[in-house]
Each structure stands twice: as structure tokens, then as C-alpha cells.
Amino acid sequence: MARLTGAQPVATRHWGCAAAAFILLLLTVQAAQKADFSGEATAATINHSLTLLQRLQELLQNGNGSDSVLRVRTAASEEAKVFHTHQLLLSLQSEVFESLLHNQSVITLHEPPETAALFEKFIRYLYCGGVSILLHQAIPMHQLASKYRVWGLQRGVADYMKTHLASESSQGHVVGWYHYAVRIGDAALQESCLQFLAWNLSAVLGSAEWGSVSVELLLLLLERSDLVLHSELELYTAVEGWLSRRQPEGPVAERVLRAIRYPMIAPSQLFWLQAQSAVLARHYGAVQDLLFQAFQFHAASPLYFAKYFDVNCSMFLPRNYLSSSWGSQWVINNPARDDRSTSFQTQLGPSSHDAGKRVTWNVLFSPRWLPVSLRPVYSDSVSGAVQPVRIEDGRPRLVITPATSSPDFAGVSFQKTVLVGVRQQGRVLVKHAYSFHQSSDEAADFLAHADLQKRTSEYLIDNSLHLHIIIKPVYHSLIKVKK
């Protein structure tokens, strides 16, 4: 890149304006030519856009015809990075540069080290409309795009972050991206990060980024019933480690501990926690009532317990536990081939009173179920003729039903959740979770947008569909709770 050697000669500045005007004229002529030939059958497009992009890169690299200079300084360095640029190209992309360069040709910009390190990439995007970034560069590049109001780049980086949540990095990045999304008010990115963390929480709990989770994010996660993890005990152990490292103030620690769903932990494990957990011992007074209620929940029958306590709250609702007590994995090889079925058993409910009771579930998978609107019907004009139906018109269907009915089901309904696993960046992660309404045996939108006919489908791993079916028993109060 050319070095700054003083003020540019007048002739050079005029040449820079002329070159920029020529580029603009060339683009206008190309658009006009395209419009002129659009109505002719013999029209052809002569496309030299790659050559044009190369010329633009050479303009930036060599500083030819530069009519403006950017000096980028950081507090950590005495030297400034110098960029010989062209006012027209910067102004076309950024209203901030248009304002800064309105009455001056040399400007000094102050940037923190992380954004200054990417400034050359950023300027190259303004010239060529493309840039390559790595995971750790996403936030500083988004900051540059936001600061200089380059809206296309800002949206592009945000989309990159949403589609690279599953990418593997040494220190993790989703938690940091979530905190950044909160700071800038990007609700869509914030929700994407939060959903990824919820559906892949077990992977996050064992990573380096778990310690960087903020209090606010931790509380948001603990409120959710769609967390995917092995058990509630696994969650408590991770929370205990977080509290030990972060040492928050007493009220914060107590609020975190009260968000644990103790009735979902077996009595033997609760006794062990009371004897071994230093964090629980330190804050025992804040959760004593919850522990006592959990023991009562496990000791009595659910119907009797529901006479005195409100069981229609999150404390008595299981999360998406991967334990075999609450569901089963199902790997369907070549899922586009034909219908499949399987069966498995789950515990009737999380109460120890129901520990020995099992429910058998039958599952049917159909790769090409047709909605009523697409099913063949007979034609009036030709006897026996039916409307042609393409295989691709159908969509996958999953039906989950109990094999039998039982009086033990009284006061209990079952929520079904189906997790779809995909391989991303060498890891198997949850791509989507389908939840069934309590009164339904199937999810209406199950894999509605998945193309299982293609071996390259992002929903398949080695041409197999990886599902994990989870049954969540939900107790209902049959008698009004006593006041």
C-alpha cells in the first residue's frame, strides 16, 4: 500500500475524481446495455465484473488517483495506519464517510486495537463488496460496520454469526456473541444464540465459555423448560461450579439456586447434595423450603400431593432430559425409503412414587405423508383416473402414541419433544426441537422444510436421520389447592 508522503498534487486529485466518475459511468452503461437487449431473443451478456473488481482492488492497493487519506490510530500505538482511498467509493458505501470527507481530504480515525486490526479488510469491502472473516473477527467487523453505517456489511456479519453458532472454537463464542447482541439490541441474534445454548446446553456446560456466562443469561437459561441436558443434577453441578468461580452477591446466588428444579432430582441425590455441596450449605436457608417440598413430592402420590400444592408450575415440569428414563434415541437409516416404527418405555412421572411404573410408546415415521389437500382423488371425466402426485409433494410425519391406557394416567398428560441432531463442524448438535401439543400425537410442522430425498440434506448424518424422542409427564391439580 502506498505510503503517505504529503499533500496529493492537484492533477492527481482530478485524476482520482475522473477515475471514479469513469467507474460510475461504466456501471451505468452496463445496466443500460442489459436493459436494451432484454427484449431480444439473441441478446447476450458480456460480463467483465471480475475485471472491474480487480481494478478496484488495484486502486486501493496502489493508491492510484487517491483523493482522500484515512489515518487510523489506536491508543496502544504511536504509529497510524495510512490508507489512500477514493472519496466517491467510500461515500457510496457509508454515509459517515460521506459526511467526514465532505470538506476535508485527510481524516484521523481512532479505533480500539481489535477493530483497527480489521480496518484494511473493512476498507477492502467498501471497494469490492466482499470480505472473509473468522469467528473471532465477527464482533469487531460488526462494530466497524455499525459505526460507519455500512448496513449491508452489518447484516451480512449478523447472518454469518447466526449460521456459525455451531462452529467449533477453542474458547467458545456463542456466549460472547449473545452478550454482544444484548449490548447492541439485536433481538434476532440474541434469540438465535439463546436457542442454540438451550438446545445444546450439555456441550456448553463442559466448555470454557460456561464461566463467562453472565448472571442475566444464566437466569434466562434456568427459566427455560426446553433446556437439553442429561439430568437436573447435571445442571445443578454446573451451576454450583459457576457460583464457586464467580462468587456473586448473596441475593444473586440465592435467586440462581431457587431456579433449580429440585423435584426433578431423585431423593438419594438430594440427600447427597445436602451432605456434600458447599454452595448448598452456604445458602441452605434460601432453598430449604424448596428441598422440603421436593421430598414431599417424592414421598406422596401425585394425586395426593396435588391436593395441597400447585403442580402446574415450572418447578414440577421436566426439562428435555436425555436420560433413558425419559426417552430414547432413534437413528433411521435411509429415511426417504419407507415407513418405520419403533417402541420404547419411559417412567410414568418424575415422582419417586411412580418410579416403578412404565409407559410403553409406539412411534411411526413416514417419509412421504400427504396432507388431505394433496391426496389423490378420482376424476369425473375419466373413469378410474386419479390426479398425479409427486413424491416430493409429501412431507415427513412422526406419530407417538401410548401402547395402552391405565388408571395411573389420571392427572397426568404427556408432552412429547423430538430433537433432530445434525453434524456441524464435526460435532453432533441439536438443529431443531419439535414439541407436540399435549392433546396431539404428532407435531404439525415436523421436518416440514427438510429435504430427506437428498443425501446431502443438512438434516442427515451419513444418510441417517438422528432423532431423540423425549416424553415429559405433566401433573395437573385435580383439586383446588388449599390456602
Disulfide bonds with the S-S distance in Angstrom:
none
